[in-house]
Amino acid sequence: MPPLTPQQTEALDLFDALAEDPAINLQMTFRPGDMQWVHNHTMLHDRTEFEDWPEPERKRHLLRLWLAVPGARPLPPIYAQRFGKVDVGDRGGIIVPGARLNAPLEAV
């Protein structure tokens, strides 16, 4: 990859500054029972570092659900490299090798 030009670096620095601007971003702390709905392809979002509790009964239990709804916005074909498919209503999702696909209601 060629080095970034000064103009590209300036553009990325501006992007970072805007993303970190408290006037236009939201920070939230999850509590038991909280739900958050984020559309990955229409909203810039990030996660902060998380350190779990050592005690099994206090460990975080997070369920993540990826929805691929009919009539969704089309994605560029390049996204197929990451998601497997870009078909509207059937996009696959990120599957990590060795992952067990389940959604237990109790912490495991």
N, C-alpha and C positions, 0 to 999 in steps of 0.2 A: 504494500500500500504506500503510495507516495505521501510525503510529509504534508501536513495541512498548510494551506496558505495563511498569511496573516489575516486575511478577510474571513476565511473559514473559522479560524480560531476566535476571532472577534464575534462571529455569529454564534458559536457554541457558548462563549462566555455570556453573551446576552441571553441566550436560552436558559442557561443555569441561573442567572440572576432573576429572570422572570419566574422560573419555577420555584425559587426559594423566597419570593416576595410574599410576606405574610398577608398583604392586602388582597392577594388573589389565590392563596392556597388554603387548604384545610388540613389541620392535624387532628387526629382523633385517637382515643384509647379505647380498645375493645374491652367490654365487660361481659361476664357470662350472660348468654342469651342474645347478645347484640348480633345484628345482621348488617351487612354492607353490600350494596349492589353497585357494581362498577362495570361500565361497558368498555372493555379493553381497547376497542378501536375508535372510540370517540372521546375518551377522556385520558389525559396524561395522569398517571398515578405511579406511586412508588411505595415501598415499604421501608420502615426504619428497622434497625437491628432489634432482634428479639432474643431475650435470654429466658429460658424456661426455668421453672422451679425444680429443685432436685427431688422433692417428694412426689411419688406417683399420684397421690390423690390431689395434688395441686397443679399437675402438668396441664398445659394448654391443650384443648381439644378443638381443633379447627377443621371445619368441613368446607371444602371449596367445590363449587358447582359451576361447570361451564355450560352455558346454554347456547344452542345454535338454533335460533328461531327462524321460522319461515318469513320471507320478506325482509331479511336483514340486509344491511348495506354490503354490496359485493366487495371482496378483497382482491388486491392485485395478485396475479399468479405467483409472484415471488414468495408470498406467504406460505405456499404449499410446502416449501422446504422445511418450515418450522412446524406447521400444523398438520401436515399430511394431506389435507384437502382444503380447498377454498370454496366448495359448493355452498351456496346459501342454504341454511337450514341443516347442514351436515358437514361441519368443518373439522371434525375429529378432535382436535385439542392436542396439547403437548403430552405425550406419553413417554415417561422415563423408563428405559429398559429395566426390567425387574420390578416395576411398580405393581402393587396389587390393587386393582380397581374395586373399591368398595366404599361405602359410606356408613360406617357403624355409628349408632346413636350413643354408644358408650365408648369412652376413651379406651384405646388399645395400647 
